[in-house]
Amino acid sequence: MKRITTTIGILTCLLTLNSCKKVLDTLPTDRISPDIIWSSKANAETFIFSTYGIMSSYQSGPGSDTYTTNILAQEGTANGANPVFGETLTNRSDFGTFNNWAAVRRCNVIIKNVGESAGISDADKKPLIAEAKFLRAMSYYNVARSVGRIVWIDKVLNENDEFKLPTTANPTESYNYIIKDLEDAVADLPTTKISGRTNKYVAAAFLTEVCLQALAYKNYPAAPNVAVNDPLLDKVISNAQLVIAGGYVLETDYEGMFNEVKSTSPEIIYAVYRKAINTTVQNTPMQNAMPNITADKINKFQGSPLFTKSVPFECWPENFPAQNLTDEYLTVDKSDPGKALPWNQTSQYLNAVDETANVIAPFTRLGFPHDKVAKLNDENLLKMGRIKAGSAETFWTLTNENRDARWKASIISDSTRFYGELFTTGLRGNAGRFLGVINGGDYAFTLSNMYWRKGIYTNVSPSYLNSVSTDYHFVCMRLGRVYLNLAEAYLLKGDLANALTNFNKTRTLHGQLPASNAGNLTEAWKDYKRERRVELTEENDHYYSLLRWGRFGGDANEGIAPGGTIPELTEPIRVMDISKDRKSFSIVTGPFRNIYNDRKFQPGRRYLFPIPQGFIDNNSQFAPQNPNW
């Protein structure tokens, strides 16, 4: 498979083109004449490649999931998310990336100049213009899914044009423009697969998701009134089928897709690739996922074991998996292997755990008992328990054995071995949350007793230090996601059989779980939502999916009317603690250094961010403001 590296903001490659050598010898070194750029396909492509920074809005990593209960964050990551889920935004807040003028202008420059070029053949013009339309659509989609309305510009503006342009009237008008651009891209892009560059299938894959979002925001702020024969659903299905027939294959190595092992997996439809020559750990999600732990910090709490390397992890962790998410990773029931249940509802759990046992002990730095857990004064206890005498189970076996295979591929939890080190995140372990308390509120440790494994390269050397160079890729779209989009379209059509067929693709292969055999649409929606949450965690999906399902309402949102509250966005974050002997546990909620126990959702306005009021003040054609902002 061919491969390009996306470099943001820099016009690259021209220096390697023989046709440009003489020109570059005579022209100023800080600029290249437009006549040269648009004189040939090869030169035009250098400008197009440097426009792909648009796609950074769709890359894997915490992204918008920080607004959800998938993630427990701290420091800068938490500070960015708190105003959203705490409902402290005002209409002056800019959370919708409304200002995308420069990106759109670049796309329009490509369309205009390629079309007018005398040096580019008509056969080459078509796919290059289609590529620009794809990028323009993706720039606008990032605005539309956040703000709803866009300022549609489809030409290169000059100094004589009117710059005070209006926004679209509503989200439907916005999505109509975006869908038209993507359909044009699907029609005219080649099928050639080059990693880091769009093609017919990339455009079709994103179109499946755009159509679902467009359907959810029909009639906004009124309910969307989804009809089973809505043309948008047919577009989802036809484009998903196009992608599925395009030669992509579901990957058996789920973990490898997100590290160096399978970075160009045949499941990946589009990813952003960075090279070690200009990328370090601090430029990747690894910087805010891995801890910063020394032997001294572990010894202060009589923790164990010490790491083999003196300091294998020297990062600044801000982003951790929340128990709310990890409870969604199902476990196969030992008594009935045809069932996959939450880990604390299996027969093995029910037979082994006494939830009446009091296992909480006053927290102390030294001498903390091996069979107890602790809680902080500002935390609320939800549940606790102890393994019954005579049972061979531990909380390690109950949370690891027979579990969804994506659990170990995505999460570093207690007693996980990673990078040659054994992580112990229970009380008196070497990487748990109470080490932060002991070390004076040190931000070097997890807040949830878990770390991310998904998206963490395993060949970083000599250690995870911010300045260490590394390749990295951000997954933006893959076949598993297309199958899930297709399943959602069938659910909205009321086609239970086809919905199950498609979301069971990832559940059975990536999760290694028994297939869902949901007997009705209510059960199927429940299984589908869990599957999408687990399959696409850390892929910048969950927040916008929750908004979409809230707009659909009914089975898509726990029976609540369309446009109502979204329970998943108001529940408090949970954290699980495990004793040193792994036979006691507790689950608590709390502020966890932030406002993570204070989640609000105002349905009248939260489905869209505001148009920043400053824009409306400067251009009255941007009005009216989004409802209730």
N, C-alpha and C positions, 0 to 999 in steps of 0.2 A: 504494500500500500504506500502510495506517495505521501509525503508529509511536508507541511510548511509550518513555520513557527510564527505565531501571531506576535508582532511587536507593536505596542500601542504608542501612537503619537509620533512615530519616526518614519520618514520615507526611506525605506531600505532597498537594497538590491541594485539600484541604478549604477553604483560604482563598479559592479561586476559585469555590466553590459558593454561589450566591445563597441557597439554603435554609439555609445555616449562618451567614450574616452576623450575624443578631440574636443567635444563641446565642453566637458568639465574642465579641460585645460584652459579654456578661455573665458568662461562665464564666472561670475562671483561664486565663491565656494559655499555661500550660505543660502543659495537659491537655485532652482532649476526652472527654466522657462516652461510655461504651459505648452508651448508648441512642441517641446521635446517630450513632455509627459504624455501627450495625447497623440504622438506621432506613430505609435505602434502598440500592438496588444501587450507586448512584454513591458513596455514602459508604463502603460496605463495600469497594469496589474500592480505595480509597486504602490501606486496611490490607493488602489482598492484594498490591498493588504493592510495598509496603515489605517484603514477605516474600520477594521474589525474590532477595535476597542469597544464598539457598541455592544459586542457580545459578552463583555465582562459582567453585564447586569444579570446574566443567566448562569453564571458559573457556580459550581458546587462550593460548599463551605457553609458557614452558619447563615449568611444572607438574612432573608426575612424571617427565617425560623426562630430568630431571637425574640420575635413578638409572641411566640407560642409557648406552650408548655413542653415542647421538645427539649428546650435548652434552659439550663440554669447558668447565668452569666455573672460576671463581676467586672469591676473597673470600667474601661472604655466601652466594651461590648454591652455591658448592662446599662451604662449611661445613655447609649444610643437607643436602646429598646424601651427603657422605663417610660418615657413620655407617651409611647404608643399604647402599651397595655395598661398604663396607669391613667390614661385619658387626661393628660395634662397638656396636650397640644392645643394651640390656638390657630386661628385662621392665618396667622403670620408664619406658621411653621411650614417649612419646605421639606416634606417627606415624600413627595411624589415625583421628583426629578422632572418637573414641568418644563424646565429650561433645557431643551435638547436642540436648540437652533443650530449650533455648530455641526453636530452630527448629521442632521438632516441636510444642511447645506452641502456637506461633503458628498452625500449620496446624490443630491441633485446635480452637483458639478460633474460627477461621473456620468450620469444619465445624459446630460446635455453634451458634454465634450466627446464622449464615446460616439454618440449619435452623429455628431458633426465631423468627426475625424475622417480625413482623407486617407490616412495611413492604415486604418484598421478595416479589415474586410467586413462585408455585410454578415458573413457567417459568424465572425467573431464578435460582432457588435451585440447580437442578440443575447448570448449568455452573459456578457459583461454587464449589460443593462439590467438583466434579470438579477444578477448578483447585487447590484446597487439597490434594486427594489426590495430584495430580501432584507438587506441591511437597514433600509429606510423603514420597512415594516417593523423590524425588531426594535429600532429606536423608539418608534411611536408606541409599540405594544408595551414597552416598559413604563411609559407615561400613562397609557390608557388603563392598565390593570391597577394602577395606583390612584390616579386622579379622575379617570373616566373620560375627560375631554382633552382634546389635543388642538394645536394650531396646525392645521394641515397646510403644508407648503410643498408644491410639486414642481417648482421651477427655481432657477437660480435668481435670487433677488439682486437688483443693482441699486445704485444710489438714487435712481429716479422712481423706484417703486414705493408703494405705500407699505410701511413697516408695521403700522398698527392694525394688524390682522385680527379677525375674530377667532374664537375657539369654535369647535364643533358644538352643535346644539345639545348633544347628549352622548352617552357612551355608544349607543347603536351606530350613530353616524361615524364616530371614531373607528369602531371596529369594521365598518363597511370599507373604509379606506384601507385599513391594515389587511383585511382579508383579500381585497382586490390585488394589492401588491404581492401578497404571498401566492395567490393563485397564478399571477403572471410569472412569478419566479418558478413555481412548479412546472409551468408549461414550457419555459424557455431555458431553464438550467440544464446542464449535462448530468448524466448519471455517474460520471467519473468520481471516485471516492479519493479525496486528498485530505488527510487529517488536518484539521484546523481551518478548512475552507468549506463553504456551503456547496450543495449540489441539489438535484431535484428532490432527493429523499429528505435532506435536512429541512428544506422548506416545507415539505409535506408533513414532516413530523411536528414541527412547531405549529403548523396550521391546525393540527388536531387539537392542540391545547388552546390556541387562540379562539377557535370556534366554541369550545366549551365555555370559556370565559365570556365571550360575546353573548352566548345564549343566557347566561346567568344575569347579565346586566341589561337585558331587554326591558324596556318600559321603566327603567330606573327613574325615580325611587319606588315606583309601584312594583308589584310582584311580576316576575317574568312570564308567568302563564305558559309553561313549557308544554308544547304539543308533541306527541310521539312522531308526527310526520314533519316536524320542523326541518327545513332545508339545512340548517346548521348541523343537525345530528347526522344527516346523510353525508355532509362534507367531512365530518370527523371519521366516519366509517370508511368512505372511499379513499381518503388520504392515508388512513392507517393501513388499509389493505395494500395501497401502493408501496408503502415503506416495508411492510412485512414481506412483500414479494421482491424486495430490492436486494436480497442477498445478505442482510444482517442476520446474526445468529445470537440467541441468548447465551450469555457467558456462564460456564460452569464454575469459574473461579470468581465469585462475587467480590471478595476482598481485593483480588488482584486488579480489578477494573479501576480501583481508586488509589493504587500505588504504582510503583515502577514495573511490576510484574506483567500487567496486561494493559498498559497505558494506551495501546492501540487495539484493544479488543474488538472483535467483529460485532460486538453488541453496541459499541459506542458510535453514535451517529454524528455527534458534534462535540468537540472539546476544545478548550483553549490550552495551547501548549507553551510552556516557558522552558528555556534552556538554562543550564547552570552558568553559562558565561555571563548572564546578567540577572540571575535569580539566586537569592539566598533564602534560608529558612524563614527569615522575618517577612519575606514577600509572599508567604504562603499561609494557609490556615494552620499549619503545624505550629507556628509561633505562638498562637493563642490556644492551643490544644494540649501541648505537652507541659509537664511540670518543671520546677526548678528545685531540685532536692539534693541536699548534702547529708553526709553522715551525721554531722552535728545536729541538724534539724531533726533527724530520726531519733537520735539518742536522747534528746530532751524529753521524749515521751516514752522512753524505754521501748521503742519500736523495733521491729525486726521483719525480715532480715535486712542487713545493709546491702546496697547495690554492689555488684561486682566491680563496676567502674566507679571511680571516685565521684564524678559528676556526669552521668550520661545524658542528663536532661537539663538544659540551661535556658528554658524558654519562659514565657510570661503568660501563664494560663488564664484565660478569661471565659472560656466556652466549654460547658460540660453537659453530658447527657443527663436529663432529668429522669427521675423514677417514673414520672407520668408517661414518658415515652417508652422506657424499657419494660414496663409492665405489659406493653403491647406485643412483645416478642413471645409467642405462644410456646407451650411445652406439650409434647406428646404424653398422654396419660399412660402410665405403666400398666394399669389394669385393663385399659381399652385403647390399644395403639391406633385405632381408627379415629380417635378424638384428639384434637389439639386445643388446649385450654390455657388461660392465664396460669402462670406458674403457681400461684397461691390458691388455685381452685382444682388442681389435679388430685387424684386419689392419693398419690404419694405424699403430697403436702398435708391433706386432711388426716391421713393416718399417722403422720409423724409429728405434727406440731400441736402443742398445747398453747392456745392463745390466751389462756387465763393466767399464765405464769407472769409474775412481775419480774422483769429483767433489768429495770432501770436502776443505776447506782449513781450517787453523787460524783460529778466529774472531778478527777484529780490528775495532776500532772505525773506523779510517780505512784507506782503501786496499784494502778487501776486493775481490777480483777479481770481475769481472762474469760469469765463466763457471763459478763455483764455488758450492757451498753449504756450510753449516757445521752442526755439531751441538754441543750442550753436553755437558759431561763426564758428567752423570748420565743421558744418553739412550742408547738402544740403536738401532743402525742395522738396519733391516729390508731395505731395497732402495734402490738408486740407479742412475742411468744418465744417458746423454748422447745427444742427437740425433746420428745418424750424419752424417758429412760428405756433402754433396750432397743431403740430404733437405730438402724444403721445409717440413716440419712443425716446429712448436715445441710446447712444453708448453701454450701457450695454445690452439693449434688442437686438440691431442689431448684437452684437457679441456673444450672449449667447442663446437667444431663438431659438428653432428649429434647433440647430446646431448639427453636428456630435457628438454622445454621447461620443466619445473618447476625445473630447475637455475638458470636465470637469474632465474626468478620468486621463488626462495627464498633464494639464496645470493649474497653479495657476495664474490667471489674476486679473484685477481690480474687486473688490467687490466679491472675492471668500472667502468663509469661510473654513478654514482648521485648524485642531488641536485646535479647539475652539476659533480661532482668525479670525477677519475679515481683510483681506488684501485689502488695497486701494492703487493702484499703479499709479493713475493719479497724476496730479500736486496738491501739498499740501495734498497728501495722507500719509500713514504711511510706505510704503515699495517700493516706486517708484525710478526710476533712478536718479532723481534730488536731492534726499536726499544725494546721494554720492557726488554730486557737492557741496552742502551746507556744508557738513562735511569735506571739504578739500580734496576731491578725495578719500574718504573712500571706501575701497573695500568691505564693508559689505553689499552692496545692489546690486540688479539686474542692468544690463546695458540695458535690453530690456523691462522693466516694466512687466516681467513675471518670474515665477519660475516653476520648474518641480514639478508636483504632481506624475507622473508616477515613480515608483521605490522608493517612500517615505513611509516608514512604519508609521502607525498611532498610534502605541502603545509605542513609545519611551518615557521613563519616567526617571526623572522628567522633562527633557527638551532636546532639540536637542543640546547637548554639546559633543564635540569630544570624551570625555572620558567615556561617558555613554555606558554601555554594551547593545547589541541588537543582536537578531537573524537577519540573512539576507540571501536572496537567489538571485542569478543572473540567469536570464532566458537566455538560450543559443539556444534552439530550441523548437518550439511548433507547434501544428497542424495548426494554422492559417498561419504560415510561409510556411508549406508544401503545403497548398492549393494555396498560391501565387506562389510558385515555379512551381506547376503544371499548373497554369494559364499561366505563362510565356512560358512554353514549348508548350502549345497549340497556343499561339500567334505566336511563331516562326514557327509553322507548318501551320499557316494560318487558324486555326480552331477557328473561331470567337465564335461560340455557346458554345463550351466547355471552352474557355477562360473566357467568361462572367459568366458562371455557377460557376466557381471556385473562381474568385476573388470577386464575389458578395456574397460569403459565409461570409467573414469578413465584407464587406461593410454593409450588411443588419443586421447582428447580432450584431457585435461590434459597428458599427457606427450608427445603427438604421436609416439608410438612404434608400431612394428609390433605387432599383437596377439600375445599369447602363444598359441602353438599347442602347449602342453604335451601330451605324448602319454599321460601317466598321472598319477595323483594325487600321486605323489612330486614330480614336476616342477611340477605345478600349485601345490602348497603352497609350493614355493620361490618361484615367480613371484608368488603371492598375497602372501606375507609381505613380499617386496621392495616390491611395489606399495603395500601398506598403509603401510609405513614411510615411503616417499617422499611419498605422497599426503597423509598426516596428520601429517607432522613439525611440531613446534611446536603441535600441537593436543591435547596432554595425553592421548595414546592409547597410545604404544608400550610403556610399562612394564606396564600392565595387560593389554595384548595378549600380551606375552611370557609373563606369568604364566599366562594362559589357555591358551596353546599348550603351555606346559610341563606343565600339568595334563592336557591331551589326550594329549600324547606322540606317539610314532610319527612320521608324516610332518609333523605340526605342529611337531615339535621335533627335527629332524635324526635321526630314528630312535631317539631315546632313550625309554626306558620312561616311561609316565605318572608325573608327579610327580618326575621326575629333575632333574638339573642343567640349567641353561639356558645354553648356550655364549655367547650374545650378552651375557649379564650378567657374564661372567668374562673376556672378552678385554680386553687392554689398549687404551687409547686410542692412536690413531695420528695423526701430524701430517706433512704434506707440505711440504717447502721447495722453492722454485724459484729458480734463479739469475737475476741481473739480465738476462741475455741470453735467458732463457726456453728455454735448450737443455739445462740440467742439472736434475736433481731428486734428492731423497732422501726416504725415508719413515722416521720414527723413532717409537719409543715412549719414554715417560719419565714422571716424576712431574708435570711441568708445574706446579710450585709446590704441588702437592697430593699426594694418594695415588692418582692416577689410573692408576698401573701396578700397583695392589694391589687387585684386585677378587675378591671371594669370593661364593660362593652356597651356602648350606647348605639343601639341598632339604627337610630335615625340618621346617624352621620358616619359611623365607623366603616361602612362598606366602601367608602372612598375617602382618601385624604383630601384636605382642602387645596384649592388653587391658592398659592401664596397671595395674600391680600395685596402685597406690594405690587404684584403684576397687574391686578385689577385697578389699583390706584393710578398706575401709569398708563393703562390702556383700558378704557371702559368697555371695549368690545370683548374683553375676557370675562366680563360678568354674564350671568349672575354667578355668585359664589355657589359652591356645592351645597346641597341641603344641610341646614343646621350648623353650618360653619360660619 
